Amino acid sequence: MASVKEHYGQLLSDIYSWMSGGFETGVRRNTQFFNKHGLSPKGSGVAVDLGAGCGFQSIPLAKAGYSVTAIDLDPKLIHELKGQSKDLGITTVRADLFDFDKIINSSAELIVCMTDTILHLASKEKVALLFCKIFSALEPGGKFILTFRDMTHELTDTDRFLPVKSDENTIFTCFLEYEPGTVKVHDLVYKKTDGAWTFQKSFYRKLRLSPKWITEQLSQSGFKRTEEFVENGCITIIGSK
């Protein structure tokens, strides 16, 4: 089994923007999301993007006026983010998001951890500890935004095969195997180069976290108010300090 870092490095980082519908689509989708929730700097203006990837969250936040620190482990995605945000002054850091508190040197008005990133952590215990770190790092009135898919419901039989995206040169399919606390995510990618198809495969594990468990952990971490929505197939939870 590949680690999350290995899985992205070997397979996903090269096709991440493509599988998300293209870079501009990813940025536009999150711009609409942040606008919908009325997010703009009202305090320090410091924002931290945990698992920033290629910048789908960081770029809209920077354009909205936040001073953004973008943290991700994958060098290819960080390189893409830098190339796409040259004039925005985003601080990019290649590091484990779990260690974000060692990187930022001031309280944050906003911390985001989006698009299943929270499911990449190694255990529920690390998730709970991360929530405590996030609460401590926020300034009074600050917000934490989390988006993830609820994988507690098990798909069965052929429903476990998910066509992610395809075009004339690339076919990406995902296969899921359910375990008590995790899901084995098998990513299968066919690519055509010079008329010949090649096949890449890798799998890694994601945590199975329910919205109820997440909100309970946020409450135990100190968040006094949380809001929960279902948007575009993902659970969105916003916690306020």
MDAnalysis code that builds the backbone (N, CA, C; Angstrom):
import MDAnalysis as mda
import numpy as np

u = mda.Universe.empty(723, n_residues=241, atom_resindex=np.repeat(np.arange(241), 3), trajectory=True)
u.add_TopologyAttr("name", ["N", "CA", "C"] * 241)
u.add_TopologyAttr("resid", np.arange(1, 242))
u.add_TopologyAttr("resname", ["MET", "ALA", "SER", "VAL", "LYS", "GLU", "HIS", "TYR", "GLY", "GLN", "LEU", "LEU", "SER", "ASP", "ILE", "TYR", "SER", "TRP", "MET", "SER", "GLY", "GLY", "PHE", "GLU", "THR", "GLY", "VAL", "ARG", "ARG", "ASN", "THR", "GLN", "PHE", "PHE", "ASN", "LYS", "HIS", "GLY", "LEU", "SER", "PRO", "LYS", "GLY", "SER", "GLY", "VAL", "ALA", "VAL", "ASP", "LEU", "GLY", "ALA", "GLY", "CYS", "GLY", "PHE", "GLN", "SER", "ILE", "PRO", "LEU", "ALA", "LYS", "ALA", "GLY", "TYR", "SER", "VAL", "THR", "ALA", "ILE", "ASP", "LEU", "ASP", "PRO", "LYS", "LEU", "ILE", "HIS", "GLU", "LEU", "LYS", "GLY", "GLN", "SER", "LYS", "ASP", "LEU", "GLY", "ILE", "THR", "THR", "VAL", "ARG", "ALA", "ASP", "LEU", "PHE", "ASP", "PHE", "ASP", "LYS", "ILE", "ILE", "ASN", "SER", "SER", "ALA", "GLU", "LEU", "ILE", "VAL", "CYS", "MET", "THR", "ASP", "THR", "ILE", "LEU", "HIS", "LEU", "ALA", "SER", "LYS", "GLU", "LYS", "VAL", "ALA", "LEU", "LEU", "PHE", "CYS", "LYS", "ILE", "PHE", "SER", "ALA", "LEU", "GLU", "PRO", "GLY", "GLY", "LYS", "PHE", "ILE", "LEU", "THR", "PHE", "ARG", "ASP", "MET", "THR", "HIS", "GLU", "LEU", "THR", "ASP", "THR", "ASP", "ARG", "PHE", "LEU", "PRO", "VAL", "LYS", "SER", "ASP", "GLU", "ASN", "THR", "ILE", "PHE", "THR", "CYS", "PHE", "LEU", "GLU", "TYR", "GLU", "PRO", "GLY", "THR", "VAL", "LYS", "VAL", "HIS", "ASP", "LEU", "VAL", "TYR", "LYS", "LYS", "THR", "ASP", "GLY", "ALA", "TRP", "THR", "PHE", "GLN", "LYS", "SER", "PHE", "TYR", "ARG", "LYS", "LEU", "ARG", "LEU", "SER", "PRO", "LYS", "TRP", "ILE", "THR", "GLU", "GLN", "LEU", "SER", "GLN", "SER", "GLY", "PHE", "LYS", "ARG", "THR", "GLU", "GLU", "PHE", "VAL", "GLU", "ASN", "GLY", "CYS", "ILE", "THR", "ILE", "ILE", "GLY", "SER", "LYS"])
u.atoms.positions = np.array([
    [0.831, -1.203, 0.000],
    [0.000, 0.000, 0.000],
    [0.864, 1.250, 0.000],
    [0.509, 2.209, -0.826],
    [1.228, 3.485, -0.862],
    [0.705, 4.400, 0.243],
    [1.592, 5.221, 0.784],
    [1.149, 6.277, 1.686],
    [0.434, 7.350, 0.852],
    [-0.223, 8.275, 1.529],
    [-0.878, 9.365, 0.804],
    [0.144, 10.129, -0.035],
    [1.295, 10.423, 0.576],
    [2.355, 11.137, -0.135],
    [2.807, 10.368, -1.364],
    [3.017, 9.064, -1.236],
    [3.461, 8.241, -2.358],
    [2.385, 8.126, -3.425],
    [1.145, 7.971, -2.995],
    [0.037, 7.812, -3.943],
    [-0.110, 9.042, -4.834],
    [-0.033, 10.214, -4.214],
    [-0.118, 11.445, -5.007],
    [1.106, 11.610, -5.892],
    [2.281, 11.330, -5.342],
    [3.498, 11.500, -6.121],
    [3.578, 10.563, -7.316],
    [3.104, 9.337, -7.145],
    [3.178, 8.332, -8.203],
    [2.047, 8.452, -9.221],
    [0.885, 8.966, -8.783],
    [-0.287, 8.869, -9.648],
    [-1.111, 10.144, -9.757],
    [-1.562, 10.677, -8.633],
    [-2.611, 11.696, -8.675],
    [-2.140, 13.104, -8.999],
    [-0.956, 13.496, -8.550],
    [-0.565, 14.901, -8.723],
    [-0.475, 15.296, -10.195],
    [-0.094, 14.371, -11.060],
    [0.030, 14.678, -12.485],
    [-1.319, 14.945, -13.147],
    [-2.389, 14.397, -12.578],
    [-3.710, 14.526, -13.210],
    [-4.714, 15.249, -12.314],
    [-4.231, 15.843, -11.224],
    [-5.156, 16.399, -10.238],
    [-6.042, 17.506, -10.825],
    [-5.432, 18.469, -11.500],
    [-6.225, 19.549, -12.092],
    [-7.190, 18.997, -13.142],
    [-6.694, 18.088, -13.961],
    [-7.522, 17.492, -15.018],
    [-8.729, 16.769, -14.434],
    [-8.502, 15.943, -13.404],
    [-9.614, 15.154, -12.866],
    [-10.620, 16.030, -12.120],
    [-10.198, 17.245, -11.766],
    [-11.099, 18.180, -11.086],
    [-11.863, 19.067, -12.068],
    [-11.708, 18.793, -13.358],
    [-12.412, 19.573, -14.377],
    [-11.591, 20.686, -14.968],
    [-10.308, 20.755, -14.605],
    [-9.428, 21.819, -15.099],
    [-9.150, 22.831, -14.009],
    [-8.007, 23.498, -14.120],
    [-7.586, 24.419, -13.073],
    [-8.579, 25.560, -12.875],
    [-8.980, 26.200, -13.956],
    [-9.886, 27.347, -13.843],
    [-11.227, 26.941, -13.244],
    [-11.686, 25.732, -13.584],
    [-12.948, 25.244, -13.020],
    [-12.843, 25.068, -11.521],
    [-11.717, 24.500, -11.055],
    [-11.517, 24.307, -9.626],
    [-11.479, 25.623, -8.866],
    [-10.786, 26.605, -9.416],
    [-10.715, 27.923, -8.776],
    [-12.091, 28.596, -8.772],
    [-12.786, 28.518, -9.900],
    [-14.103, 29.150, -9.984],
    [-15.099, 28.517, -9.007],
    [-15.048, 27.194, -8.881],
    [-15.954, 26.488, -7.966],
    [-15.765, 26.962, -6.531],
    [-14.513, 27.123, -6.117],
    [-14.269, 27.553, -4.741],
    [-14.489, 29.043, -4.550],
    [-14.281, 29.831, -5.597],
    [-14.634, 31.257, -5.522],
    [-16.128, 31.395, -5.237],
    [-16.933, 30.628, -5.939],
    [-18.383, 30.650, -5.714],
    [-18.728, 30.171, -4.308],
    [-18.022, 29.148, -3.842],
    [-18.265, 28.621, -2.497],
    [-17.978, 29.684, -1.434],
    [-16.822, 30.330, -1.518],
    [-16.466, 31.337, -0.514],
    [-17.388, 32.554, -0.584],
    [-17.775, 32.928, -1.802],
    [-18.718, 34.044, -1.944],
    [-20.071, 33.700, -1.325],
    [-20.513, 32.466, -1.560],
    [-21.817, 32.027, -1.028],
    [-21.854, 32.121, 0.488],
    [-20.727, 31.816, 1.121],
    [-20.681, 31.819, 2.584],
    [-20.176, 33.149, 3.151],
    [-20.082, 34.148, 2.293],
    [-19.772, 35.501, 2.745],
    [-18.417, 35.655, 3.388],
    [-17.422, 34.946, 2.859],
    [-16.098, 34.978, 3.463],
    [-15.246, 36.087, 2.867],
    [-14.840, 37.001, 3.711],
    [-13.905, 38.074, 3.350],
    [-13.225, 38.498, 4.641],
    [-12.020, 39.053, 4.557],
    [-11.284, 39.417, 5.780],
    [-12.044, 40.429, 6.636],
    [-12.191, 40.075, 7.904],
    [-12.836, 40.971, 8.859],
    [-11.988, 41.172, 10.105],
    [-10.945, 40.358, 10.231],
    [-10.041, 40.467, 11.371],
    [-8.622, 40.661, 10.883],
    [-7.743, 39.742, 11.259],
    [-6.340, 39.837, 10.848],
    [-6.150, 39.608, 9.357],
    [-7.078, 38.890, 8.740],
    [-6.943, 38.571, 7.318],
    [-6.011, 37.406, 7.040],
    [-5.512, 36.751, 8.084],
    [-4.614, 35.610, 7.908],
    [-5.439, 34.351, 7.648],
    [-5.111, 33.647, 6.565],
    [-5.793, 32.395, 6.225],
    [-4.762, 31.296, 6.017],
    [-5.104, 30.087, 6.425],
    [-4.231, 28.925, 6.264],
    [-5.000, 27.861, 5.497],
    [-4.399, 27.358, 4.419],
    [-5.005, 26.328, 3.590],
    [-4.258, 25.019, 3.839],
    [-4.908, 24.100, 4.545],
    [-4.301, 22.821, 4.895],
    [-4.584, 21.802, 3.796],
    [-3.525, 21.290, 3.164],
    [-3.702, 20.415, 2.011],
    [-4.102, 21.238, 0.802],
    [-3.297, 22.246, 0.506],
    [-3.669, 23.262, -0.490],
    [-3.680, 22.740, -1.920],
    [-2.967, 21.644, -2.181],
    [-2.918, 21.133, -3.543],
    [-2.354, 22.162, -4.503],
    [-3.026, 22.317, -5.645],
    [-2.543, 23.245, -6.674],
    [-3.134, 24.639, -6.545],
    [-3.924, 24.885, -5.488],
    [-4.375, 26.245, -5.227],
    [-5.848, 26.527, -5.407],
    [-6.668, 25.509, -5.523],
    [-8.096, 25.723, -5.743],
    [-8.741, 26.547, -4.637],
    [-8.247, 26.439, -3.412],
    [-8.766, 27.247, -2.306],
    [-7.914, 28.494, -2.089],
    [-6.603, 28.321, -2.135],
    [-5.691, 29.427, -1.797],
    [-5.871, 30.624, -2.710],
    [-6.015, 30.377, -4.004],
    [-6.106, 31.490, -4.960],
    [-7.376, 32.315, -4.760],
    [-8.572, 31.706, -4.639],
    [-9.750, 32.526, -4.349],
    [-9.645, 33.299, -3.040],
    [-9.040, 32.673, -2.019],
    [-8.904, 33.370, -0.738],
    [-7.965, 34.558, -0.853],
    [-6.865, 34.388, -1.582],
    [-5.934, 35.507, -1.786],
    [-6.602, 36.627, -2.571],
    [-7.366, 36.279, -3.588],
    [-8.060, 37.297, -4.379],
    [-9.132, 38.009, -3.561],
    [-9.653, 37.327, -2.527],
    [-10.650, 37.950, -1.649],
    [-10.011, 38.868, -0.624],
    [-8.680, 38.873, -0.560],
    [-7.987, 39.789, 0.334],
    [-7.272, 39.152, 1.507],
    [-7.349, 37.826, 1.622],
    [-6.653, 37.157, 2.716],
    [-5.159, 37.054, 2.435],
    [-4.373, 37.033, 3.501],
    [-2.954, 36.709, 3.427],
    [-2.831, 35.205, 3.668],
    [-2.544, 34.450, 2.618],
    [-2.711, 32.993, 2.642],
    [-1.373, 32.278, 2.789],
    [-1.341, 31.315, 3.712],
    [-0.259, 30.338, 3.777],
    [-0.822, 29.007, 3.305],
    [-0.252, 28.484, 2.230],
    [-0.728, 27.242, 1.600],
    [0.246, 26.120, 1.921],
    [-0.260, 25.049, 2.540],
    [0.580, 23.950, 2.992],
    [0.175, 22.657, 2.300],
    [1.157, 21.976, 1.700],
    [0.896, 20.688, 1.064],
    [2.197, 19.901, 0.996],
    [2.070, 18.574, 0.990],
    [3.247, 17.710, 0.948],
    [3.772, 17.475, -0.460],
    [2.909, 17.601, -1.467],
    [3.293, 17.181, -2.811],
    [4.049, 18.281, -3.559],
    [5.291, 18.008, -3.994],
    [6.082, 19.056, -4.662],
    [5.511, 19.482, -6.007],
    [4.891, 18.561, -6.743],
    [4.324, 18.915, -8.044],
    [3.141, 19.865, -7.886],
    [2.292, 19.591, -6.910],
    [1.126, 20.452, -6.698],
    [1.546, 21.826, -6.172],
    [2.522, 21.848, -5.263],
    [3.033, 23.128, -4.770],
    [3.648, 23.931, -5.913],
    [4.372, 23.264, -6.801],
    [4.972, 23.941, -7.963],
    [3.884, 24.531, -8.860],
    [2.812, 23.777, -9.067],
    [1.703, 24.281, -9.888],
    [1.046, 25.489, -9.221],
    [0.863, 25.414, -7.914],
    [0.269, 26.533, -7.176],
    [1.123, 27.791, -7.337],
    [2.433, 27.639, -7.178],
    [3.322, 28.796, -7.325],
    [3.210, 29.400, -8.716],
    [3.145, 28.552, -9.730],
    [3.065, 29.042, -11.103],
    [1.769, 29.762, -11.407],
    [0.714, 29.359, -10.744],
    [-0.604, 29.945, -11.000],
    [-0.898, 31.167, -10.132],
    [-0.037, 31.452, -9.158],
    [-0.353, 32.524, -8.206],
    [0.804, 33.497, -8.017],
    [1.549, 33.742, -9.080],
    [2.772, 34.550, -8.975],
    [2.538, 35.946, -8.413],
    [1.414, 36.564, -8.734],
    [1.183, 37.956, -8.342],
    [0.315, 38.091, -7.086],
    [0.018, 36.979, -6.428],
    [-0.928, 37.022, -5.317],
    [-0.267, 37.009, -3.948],
    [1.014, 36.766, -3.889],
    [1.708, 36.812, -2.614],
    [1.354, 35.680, -1.661],
    [0.945, 34.537, -2.193],
    [0.638, 33.385, -1.353],
    [1.945, 32.753, -0.864],
    [2.022, 32.493, 0.426],
    [3.175, 31.798, 0.987],
    [2.949, 30.298, 0.868],
    [3.810, 29.615, 0.135],
    [3.661, 28.170, -0.051],
    [4.692, 27.436, 0.793],
    [4.240, 26.377, 1.435],
    [5.111, 25.587, 2.303],
    [4.885, 24.111, 1.995],
    [5.973, 23.422, 1.655],
    [5.883, 21.979, 1.463],
    [6.109, 21.308, 2.807],
    [5.040, 20.796, 3.394],
    [5.126, 20.216, 4.735],
    [3.866, 19.403, 5.005],
    [3.913, 18.628, 6.077],
    [2.748, 17.889, 6.552],
    [1.781, 18.884, 7.186],
    [0.533, 18.865, 6.749],
    [-0.443, 19.822, 7.281],
    [-0.608, 19.688, 8.786],
    [-0.347, 18.504, 9.327],
    [-0.497, 18.290, 10.759],
    [0.443, 19.190, 11.561],
    [1.526, 19.620, 10.925],
    [2.516, 20.464, 11.608],
    [2.330, 21.943, 11.292],
    [1.135, 22.329, 10.863],
    [0.928, 23.718, 10.447],
    [1.204, 24.703, 11.566],
    [0.959, 24.281, 12.808],
    [1.130, 25.188, 13.941],
    [2.595, 25.544, 14.175],
    [3.503, 24.759, 13.599],
    [4.932, 25.067, 13.691],
    [5.371, 26.029, 12.583],
    [4.458, 26.275, 11.629],
    [4.795, 27.070, 10.443],
    [4.271, 28.499, 10.550],
    [3.005, 28.641, 10.955],
    [2.447, 29.988, 11.045],
    [2.898, 30.632, 12.362],
    [3.122, 31.926, 12.329],
    [3.638, 32.623, 13.517],
    [2.663, 33.648, 14.070],
    [1.389, 33.529, 13.687],
    [0.369, 34.417, 14.234],
    [-0.966, 33.685, 14.223],
    [-1.919, 34.209, 14.952],
    [-3.257, 33.618, 14.931],
    [-3.890, 33.827, 13.555],
    [-4.794, 32.930, 13.201],
    [-5.432, 32.982, 11.883],
    [-6.907, 33.356, 12.003],
    [-7.375, 34.123, 11.038],
    [-8.803, 34.434, 10.966],
    [-9.584, 33.284, 10.348],
    [-8.929, 32.555, 9.434],
    [-9.604, 31.486, 8.705],
    [-8.631, 30.342, 8.459],
    [-9.081, 29.116, 8.717],
    [-8.331, 27.910, 8.367],
    [-9.270, 27.008, 7.579],
    [-8.798, 26.522, 6.434],
    [-9.613, 25.623, 5.619],
    [-8.872, 24.309, 5.416],
    [-9.657, 23.242, 5.349],
    [-9.135, 21.897, 5.069],
    [-10.207, 21.214, 4.227],
    [-10.019, 21.214, 2.910],
    [-11.127, 20.906, 2.012],
    [-10.832, 19.727, 1.090],
    [-11.922, 19.226, 0.493],
    [-11.875, 18.204, -0.553],
    [-11.224, 16.908, -0.066],
    [-11.768, 16.349, 1.002],
    [-11.355, 15.035, 1.522],
    [-9.988, 15.031, 2.189],
    [-9.322, 16.169, 2.283],
    [-7.988, 16.174, 2.874],
    [-7.981, 15.592, 4.280],
    [-9.026, 15.879, 5.070],
    [-9.065, 15.393, 6.449],
    [-9.063, 13.867, 6.496],
    [-9.597, 13.222, 5.447],
    [-9.661, 11.760, 5.414],
    [-8.302, 11.126, 5.166],
    [-7.310, 11.940, 4.797],
    [-5.972, 11.433, 4.528],
    [-5.145, 11.232, 5.797],
    [-5.608, 11.732, 6.932],
    [-4.845, 11.564, 8.157],
    [-4.820, 10.096, 8.570],
    [-3.846, 9.746, 9.385],
    [-3.580, 8.338, 9.675],
    [-4.596, 7.708, 10.624],
    [-5.251, 8.510, 11.457],
    [-6.154, 7.935, 12.450],
    [-7.142, 8.984, 12.942],
    [-8.208, 8.518, 13.594],
    [-9.164, 9.424, 14.212],
    [-8.494, 10.253, 15.304],
    [-7.534, 9.633, 16.001],
    [-6.840, 10.339, 17.070],
    [-6.086, 11.551, 16.519],
    [-5.471, 11.396, 15.352],
    [-4.749, 12.523, 14.757],
    [-5.723, 13.599, 14.283],
    [-6.894, 13.189, 13.800],
    [-7.908, 14.161, 13.398],
    [-8.339, 14.984, 14.614],
    [-8.625, 14.305, 15.708],
    [-9.057, 15.003, 16.921],
    [-7.980, 15.968, 17.406],
    [-6.717, 15.540, 17.349],
    [-5.624, 16.410, 17.783],
    [-5.465, 17.591, 16.833],
    [-5.647, 17.352, 15.539],
    [-5.569, 18.454, 14.574],
    [-6.641, 19.497, 14.868],
    [-7.841, 19.064, 15.196],
    [-8.919, 20.009, 15.513],
    [-8.538, 20.879, 16.712],
    [-7.902, 20.276, 17.706],
    [-7.448, 21.055, 18.870],
    [-6.410, 22.094, 18.458],
    [-5.490, 21.698, 17.594],
    [-4.475, 22.629, 17.100],
    [-5.128, 23.775, 16.331],
    [-6.115, 23.447, 15.495],
    [-6.787, 24.465, 14.693],
    [-7.518, 25.458, 15.589],
    [-8.227, 24.942, 16.596],
    [-8.943, 25.842, 17.512],
    [-7.970, 26.792, 18.199],
    [-6.845, 26.262, 18.648],
    [-5.851, 27.092, 19.343],
    [-5.252, 28.144, 18.419],
    [-5.125, 27.808, 17.126],
    [-4.483, 28.714, 16.176],
    [-5.398, 29.824, 15.690],
    [-6.703, 29.668, 15.878],
    [-7.648, 30.685, 15.403],
    [-7.737, 31.856, 16.374],
    [-7.917, 33.035, 15.818],
    [-8.180, 34.209, 16.643],
    [-9.647, 34.199, 17.067],
    [-10.019, 34.924, 18.114],
    [-11.428, 34.991, 18.512],
    [-12.297, 35.440, 17.331],
    [-13.384, 34.700, 17.090],
    [-14.240, 34.993, 15.948],
    [-13.795, 34.318, 14.671],
    [-12.648, 33.624, 14.722],
    [-12.142, 32.949, 13.533],
    [-12.981, 31.742, 13.145],
    [-12.789, 31.294, 11.910],
    [-13.589, 30.179, 11.392],
    [-12.700, 29.068, 10.828],
    [-13.225, 27.853, 10.935],
    [-12.599, 26.673, 10.348],
    [-13.596, 26.055, 9.374],
    [-13.162, 25.835, 8.132],
    [-14.030, 25.239, 7.118],
    [-13.465, 23.888, 6.714],
    [-14.332, 22.883, 6.791],
    [-13.960, 21.511, 6.481],
    [-14.935, 20.956, 5.448],
    [-14.422, 20.353, 4.378],
    [-15.283, 19.655, 3.427],
    [-14.728, 18.252, 3.200],
    [-15.642, 17.282, 3.125],
    [-15.231, 15.890, 2.958],
    [-16.444, 15.068, 2.515],
    [-16.160, 13.891, 1.987],
    [-17.227, 12.962, 1.630],
    [-17.484, 11.994, 2.778],
    [-18.750, 11.741, 3.045],
    [-19.135, 10.785, 4.082],
    [-19.007, 9.374, 3.502],
    [-17.959, 8.662, 3.915],
    [-17.704, 7.323, 3.396],
    [-18.130, 6.239, 4.373],
    [-18.986, 6.603, 5.350],
    [-19.450, 5.614, 6.316],
    [-20.485, 4.680, 5.697],
    [-21.194, 5.127, 4.673],
    [-22.156, 4.271, 3.972],
    [-21.418, 3.439, 2.931],
    [-21.585, 2.128, 2.986],
    [-20.846, 1.231, 2.105],
    [-21.559, 1.003, 0.778],
    [-20.834, 1.257, -0.302],
    [-21.302, 0.832, -1.607],
    [-21.030, -0.662, -1.760],
    [-21.816, -1.338, -2.573],
    [-21.666, -2.784, -2.716],
    [-21.526, -3.173, -4.180],
    [-20.984, -4.362, -4.390],
    [-20.887, -4.972, -5.714],
    [-20.280, -4.004, -6.726],
    [-20.902, -3.876, -7.892],
    [-20.320, -3.048, -8.950],
    [-20.455, -1.554, -8.679],
    [-21.268, -1.167, -7.688],
    [-21.355, 0.253, -7.331],
    [-20.047, 0.764, -6.736],
    [-19.152, -0.152, -6.377],
    [-17.852, 0.240, -5.829],
    [-16.886, 0.701, -6.920],
    [-17.244, 0.493, -8.173],
    [-16.440, 0.984, -9.296],
    [-16.968, 2.353, -9.709],
    [-16.118, 3.371, -9.606],
    [-16.555, 4.748, -9.840],
    [-15.789, 5.347, -11.012],
    [-16.469, 5.670, -12.111],
    [-15.789, 6.375, -13.207],
    [-15.546, 7.826, -12.815],
    [-14.288, 8.208, -12.643],
    [-13.963, 9.549, -12.165],
    [-13.989, 10.551, -13.308],
    [-13.214, 10.280, -14.365],
    [-13.161, 11.184, -15.511],
    [-12.483, 10.464, -16.670],
    [-12.844, 10.858, -17.884],
    [-12.181, 10.281, -19.058],
    [-12.242, 11.269, -20.220],
    [-11.253, 11.164, -21.098],
    [-11.278, 11.856, -22.375],
    [-10.581, 10.950, -23.389],
    [-10.219, 11.487, -24.541],
    [-9.670, 10.638, -25.592],
    [-8.289, 10.076, -25.238],
    [-7.620, 10.667, -24.231],
    [-6.263, 10.234, -23.909],
    [-6.094, 9.653, -22.503],
    [-7.072, 9.842, -21.632],
    [-6.946, 9.390, -20.251],
    [-8.277, 8.839, -19.746],
    [-8.214, 7.718, -19.048],
    [-9.386, 7.118, -18.411],
    [-9.038, 6.858, -16.955],
    [-9.813, 7.434, -16.061],
    [-9.542, 7.323, -14.625],
    [-10.750, 6.686, -13.949],
    [-10.528, 5.512, -13.340],
    [-11.563, 4.780, -12.615],
    [-11.075, 4.509, -11.198],
    [-12.004, 4.530, -10.257],
    [-11.686, 4.282, -8.856],
    [-12.488, 3.072, -8.364],
    [-11.850, 2.237, -7.536],
    [-12.517, 1.071, -6.947],
    [-12.341, 1.135, -5.433],
    [-13.430, 0.916, -4.693],
    [-13.411, 1.053, -3.240],
    [-13.571, -0.294, -2.549],
    [-12.754, -0.508, -1.515],
    [-12.896, -1.657, -0.630],
    [-13.069, -1.140, 0.792],
    [-14.153, -1.565, 1.445],
    [-14.475, -1.023, 2.761],
    [-13.909, -1.888, 3.882],
    [-13.303, -1.201, 4.841],
    [-12.790, -1.819, 6.057],
    [-13.489, -1.140, 7.236],
    [-13.364, -1.686, 8.450],
    [-14.132, -1.124, 9.576],
    [-13.955, 0.382, 9.777],
    [-12.711, 0.867, 9.732],
    [-12.496, 2.293, 9.977],
    [-11.944, 3.059, 8.807],
    [-11.676, 2.358, 7.698],
    [-11.058, 2.989, 6.535],
    [-11.662, 2.442, 5.244],
    [-11.323, 3.098, 4.150],
    [-11.665, 2.619, 2.811],
    [-10.380, 2.526, 2.007],
    [-10.143, 1.374, 1.394],
    [-9.019, 1.238, 0.470],
    [-9.456, 1.807, -0.879],
    [-8.804, 2.868, -1.294],
    [-9.143, 3.554, -2.539],
    [-8.137, 3.129, -3.610],
    [-8.604, 2.365, -4.581],
    [-7.755, 1.914, -5.685],
    [-7.980, 2.847, -6.879],
    [-6.950, 3.528, -7.308],
    [-7.039, 4.416, -8.467],
    [-6.387, 3.741, -9.672],
    [-7.125, 3.673, -10.765],
    [-6.686, 3.002, -11.985],
    [-6.704, 4.001, -13.125],
    [-5.560, 4.231, -13.749],
    [-5.442, 5.262, -14.778],
    [-4.845, 4.680, -16.054],
    [-5.584, 4.807, -17.150],
    [-5.078, 4.456, -18.481],
    [-4.739, 5.750, -19.213],
    [-3.536, 5.795, -19.809],
    [-3.125, 6.963, -20.581],
    [-2.679, 6.525, -21.973],
    [-3.052, 7.312, -22.983],
    [-2.629, 7.021, -24.346],
    [-1.555, 8.016, -24.771],
    [-0.399, 7.496, -25.154],
    [0.715, 8.316, -25.620],
    [1.219, 7.740, -26.936],
    [1.238, 8.576, -27.982],
    [1.673, 8.131, -29.319],
    [0.909, 6.898, -29.773],
    [-0.385, 6.878, -29.486],
    [-1.253, 5.804, -29.950],
    [-1.232, 4.547, -29.108],
    [-0.399, 4.488, -28.074],
    [-0.310, 3.296, -27.233],
    [-0.810, 3.608, -25.814],
    [-1.566, 2.681, -25.254],
    [-2.111, 2.863, -23.914],
    [-1.169, 2.291, -22.858],
    [-0.997, 3.036, -21.763],
    [-0.263, 2.542, -20.606],
    [-1.206, 2.523, -19.412],
    [-0.861, 1.728, -18.415],
    [-1.734, 1.530, -17.265],
    [-0.966, 1.807, -15.980],
    [-1.526, 2.665, -15.121],
    [-0.960, 2.952, -13.809],
    [-1.983, 2.606, -12.741],
    [-1.504, 2.104, -11.617],
    [-2.425, 1.737, -10.537],
    [-1.750, 1.966, -9.192],
    [-2.555, 2.312, -8.212],
    [-2.066, 2.499, -6.856],
    [-3.277, 2.541, -5.924],
    [-3.044, 2.218, -4.655],
    [-4.138, 2.379, -3.698],
    [-3.603, 2.927, -2.387],
    [-4.498, 3.599, -1.686],
    [-4.176, 4.117, -0.354],
    [-5.448, 4.095, 0.465],
    [-5.338, 4.439, 1.735],
    [-6.505, 4.375, 2.616],
    [-7.002, 5.767, 2.984],
    [-8.331, 5.872, 3.071],
    [-8.969, 7.070, 3.603],
    [-9.770, 6.686, 4.845],
    [-9.846, 7.611, 5.788],
    [-10.645, 7.383, 6.982],
    [-12.141, 7.441, 6.662],
    [-12.908, 6.705, 7.434],
    [-14.373, 6.781, 7.349],
    [-14.856, 7.606, 8.548],
    [-15.176, 8.866, 8.291],
    [-15.570, 9.786, 9.347],
    [-16.992, 10.272, 9.089],
    [-17.850, 10.138, 10.075],
    [-19.226, 10.603, 9.924],
    [-19.325, 12.070, 10.317],
    [-20.286, 12.799, 9.741],
    [-20.492, 14.196, 10.154],
    [-20.758, 14.327, 11.647],
    [-21.491, 13.359, 12.223],
    [-21.793, 13.405, 13.658],
    [-20.509, 13.329, 14.486],
    [-19.626, 12.424, 14.110],
    [-18.363, 12.294, 14.848],
    [-17.529, 13.561, 14.708],
    [-17.483, 14.118, 13.497],
    [-16.715, 15.349, 13.259],
    [-17.225, 16.482, 14.140],
    [-18.535, 16.701, 14.159],
    [-19.083, 17.813, 14.943],
    [-18.854, 17.598, 16.439],
    [-18.918, 16.345, 16.885],
    [-18.640, 16.049, 18.294],
    [-17.188, 16.385, 18.642],
    [-16.270, 16.030, 17.761],
    [-14.858, 16.315, 18.012],
    [-14.572, 17.809, 17.982],
    [-15.218, 18.512, 17.073],
    [-15.039, 19.965, 17.030],
    [-15.538, 20.613, 18.315],
    [-16.673, 20.129, 18.801],
    [-17.217, 20.649, 20.055],
    [-16.252, 20.386, 21.212],
    [-15.699, 19.170, 21.265],
    [-14.757, 18.831, 22.323],
    [-13.466, 19.637, 22.212],
    [-13.145, 20.085, 20.989],
    [-11.937, 20.889, 20.778],
    [-12.117, 22.328, 21.227],
    [-13.371, 22.746, 21.427],
    [-13.626, 24.104, 21.899],
    [-14.564, 24.917, 21.040],
    [-14.879, 24.440, 19.833],
    [-15.786, 25.184, 18.957],
    [-17.181, 25.198, 19.568],
    [-17.738, 26.389, 19.713],
    [-19.037, 26.545, 20.362],
    [-20.195, 26.481, 19.371],
    [-19.897, 26.718, 18.105],
    [-20.970, 26.728, 17.104],
    [-20.451, 26.121, 15.805],
    [-21.216, 25.201, 15.242],
    [-20.874, 24.629, 13.942],
    [-22.099, 24.656, 13.044],
    [-21.844, 24.818, 11.751],
    [-22.897, 24.757, 10.742],
    [-22.567, 23.611, 9.796],
    [-23.588, 22.903, 9.333],
    [-23.362, 21.751, 8.461],
    [-24.250, 21.850, 7.221],
    [-23.656, 21.590, 6.054],
    [-24.377, 21.627, 4.784],
    [-23.930, 20.432, 3.938],
    [-24.758, 20.091, 2.964],
    [-24.350, 19.138, 1.927],
    [-24.327, 19.904, 0.612],
    [-23.154, 19.995, -0.011],
    [-22.993, 20.762, -1.237],
    [-22.149, 19.980, -2.230],
    [-22.684, 19.791, -3.441],
    [-21.956, 19.097, -4.500],
    [-21.430, 17.734, -4.081],
    [-22.248, 17.018, -3.296],
    [-21.874, 15.676, -2.877],
    [-20.929, 15.611, -1.708],
    [-20.537, 16.768, -1.158],
    [-19.608, 16.819, -0.031],
    [-20.297, 17.399, 1.194],
    [-19.861, 16.940, 2.354],
    [-20.287, 17.542, 3.610],
    [-19.434, 18.787, 3.864],
    [-20.076, 19.887, 4.164],
    [-19.376, 21.106, 4.559],
    [-19.703, 21.406, 6.008],
    [-18.681, 21.568, 6.835],
    [-18.873, 21.939, 8.233],
    [-18.040, 23.191, 8.508],
    [-18.696, 24.196, 9.080],
    [-18.021, 25.443, 9.426],
    [-18.093, 25.618, 10.934],
    [-16.926, 25.671, 11.556],
    [-16.847, 25.888, 12.983],
    [-16.377, 27.299, 13.285],
    [-16.965, 27.910, 14.321],
    [-16.600, 29.272, 14.700],
    [-16.054, 29.276, 16.117],
    [-15.026, 30.089, 16.329],
    [-14.400, 30.202, 17.649],
    [-14.996, 31.396, 18.378],
])
